[in-house]
Amino acid sequence: MMGMNFTMILPPLLSLACGIAILIWPRLLNYIVAFYLIFFGLAGLIPLF
């Protein structure tokens, strides 16, 4: 149960943290978007292997 609650609350917390970081350092937007795309791209490919 603990893992399920953690996985459900992680994306909103991560989004909130990234949004605040972008407000403070607008230059971070490029890096955050790049890491987001790389992470979910790799996560989508992993089940294929």
N, C-alpha and C positions, 0 to 999 in steps of 0.2 A: 504493500500500500504506500509506503514512504516514497518509493521510486516513482510511482505513478503521479503522486502529488507534486514531486519535484519536477518531473518532465512537463506537467501542465502549467507550472508557475514560472518555469525558466524563460520561455520566449517573451512573455510580457515584461519581465524584469530586464532581460537583455535589450529589448526594444527601448525601454525607458532609459536605461543607462546610455545607450548609443545616442538617443535623442538629446539628452542633456550634454553629452560630450560634443555633439555637433554644434549645439548652441554656444558652448564655451570656445571650442576650437573648430571653426567651419572647415578648415583644411583637412580635418579628419574624415570628412564625408567620403572622399575618394577611397581611402583605405578601408573604411567600414563597409562600403558597398563591394569593394573588391574581395575582401575576406568573406563576406556573406555569400557572394556568388561562387567563390572557390569552395567554401565549406559545403554548401548545399549541392553543388555539382558533384563533389566527391562522394557525399552521402548518398546521392542518387545512383552513383555508379557502383558502390560497394556491394549491393545485393547481387549484381550481375556476375561477380567473381565468386 
